[in-house]
Amino acid sequence: MRQPIQKIPLEQELHQLQNKLNDKEMVFNNILESTMAGYWDWHIAENHEYMSPTFKHMFGYEDHELPNHPETWQNIIHPEDLPKAIKSFEDHVRSKGVIPYDNEVRYFHKDGSIVWVLCRGKVIEWDENENPIRMVGSHVDITPIKKAEEIEKYVKELENKNKELEQFAYVASHDLQEPLRTVISYSELLSRTYSKQLDENGVRFLRYIESASTRMSDLVKGLLEYNRIGRNKEWDIINLNEVIQFVEQDLASSIESTKTKIHLKNLPIIKGYRTEVRLLFQNLISNAIKFRKPTISPQITIAGHKGKNFWEITVSDNGIGIPEEYQEKIFAIFRRLHNNSEIEGTGIGLAHCKKIMDLHGGKLWVSSKVEEGSTFHIQFPK
Ligand code: ADP
């Protein structure tokens, strides 16, 4: 007679095994989900390849949208990277698994963007002739890492280019000084010694040479100074009230002769590079005086405004103003709206200011109305 009692432990054992299996699968799926990896299981002989839903989600597809077939991934891998993946597989098989199947390849996302994938796998079954019959592996999305690497590379290239440019500008302007000094001193000598022997035209031409070479010398000096900005920078705690006081002392004679009034409001203490910040305000204040209206004396207001992550300082004047179409262009090097016979200058002051604010990771822009005045806005990060 049969013993039905024996059936119960077997069923129980099966049940327990089933539970264990479910538990393992649950752990495996959770690991996959938390690492955001996908996996694949390739039955080589049957030419069937299971791809996990997480594998497909990585490229923007739902599970049912991509058939479980080796051709599927071959269709969405970047064509330039397919040979690399095939070679890695061949090396792995030829070495009987000693060389790992491990490569970084690009795939196309459903939206057309590139997804970088770290793809690793191994053959887990071989036939009696040592041909692979089953291989499994994983896919990890490494796009953010690749993007960060690209940005880092780009930043390095930019830094190098910048250094080269700085060097070039320095050498060019430095070497230009010497022949220029010669032109200036000999034209002075010529005018001192021979002016009586020259006719009217000769004197006039000589004056042109002198003024053009003096102007060129100013431009070259400006370039050299532009280059020097930030070279010996020292981070400091700066009281802007004090900085403006020093600038007022430096500009005392033009402030007095033009009857300029400077009003300070709510100026903060900031972190920055002292020498550069002083130069910044010196340029803005002297411009506010220089570009005044002929009929009224300049009124300049320098005010601090507290932002969430920055201090904004505005420097406002009641001068001639700047037409809207030039309000961005004036920050470029040597860009001027007036020629030298109208108002003197080299056109480098605002380029200095821009470079100084870049150095501080801040911003500088202008808002202005012709005939009413201009407000230069400066933002220092806190
Ligand atoms: P520069 O003062 O030597 O001409 P800047 O680079 O300091 O050179 O200024 C560039 C141009 O921007 C000036 O030539 C002028 O046309 C304009 N500008 C600058 N500041 C003001 C201002 N406060 N009011 C009106 N125009 C200004």
Boltz pocket constraint, residues with backbone or C-beta under 6 A from the ligand:
constraints:
  - pocket:
      binder: B
      contacts: [[A, 283], [A, 284], [A, 287], [A, 288], [A, 291], [A, 317], [A, 319], [A, 320], [A, 321], [A, 322], [A, 330], [A, 332], [A, 335], [A, 336], [A, 337], [A, 338], [A, 343], [A, 344], [A, 345], [A, 346], [A, 347], [A, 348], [A, 349], [A, 350], [A, 351], [A, 374]]
      max_distance: 6.0
